[in-house]
Amino acid sequence: MTYLRIPGDADGATNYERVFTLAPDVYQHWGALAQSVKAGMDLRRYELVTLVAARRIGASYCSLAHAGVLRARFYDDATLQAIATDWHDAGLDPVDVAVMDFADLVATDPGRVTAADTDALRAHGLSEQDIMHVILAVQIRRFFGGVLQATGAEPDRNLFDALSPQLGALLA
């Protein structure tokens, strides 16, 4: 399952929970940080940003998990498939497209963000806190997804089961 030897018995635990048994304090603090970031955003926006970031960094575990939330709470299969394929062509509001473009840039190379990029978000009505939370959501995903990738944690089966087979295959 992972590239690390996970000590002890972790029956019923998800694969990411098993990985973090090696650093439970880090997991606890990351959870608090992630909850704080999530609480500062609309849930749908948080999940869209997280999906974009996870896809950009190649974190299939996170892509599947957050697509599952989007599927369960906000979008049907066809819309979610369109978002995952090309959010510009998915019928989203222009503000969502702009936020996702910005999240993609931050996930790709945070050092390339310019004043023009944040000005574009302000033009869509985002506040300084809104922009900061998008940045934070991307960066916590870079951390968490990177840990799962580097340890070889495989997505749990239930993440695939929550999505259509086509979407699961696309995101894995």
Secondary structure, DSSP 8 states (H G I E B T S, - for coil): --SS---S--TT--HHHHHGGGSHHHHHHHHHHHHHHHHTS-HHHHHHHHHHHHHHHT-HHHHHHHHHHHHHHT--HHHHHHHHHHGGGTT--HHHHHHHHHHHHHHH-GGG--HHHHHHHHHTT--HHHHHHHHHHHHHHHHHHHHHHHHT----HHHHHTS-HHHHHHH-
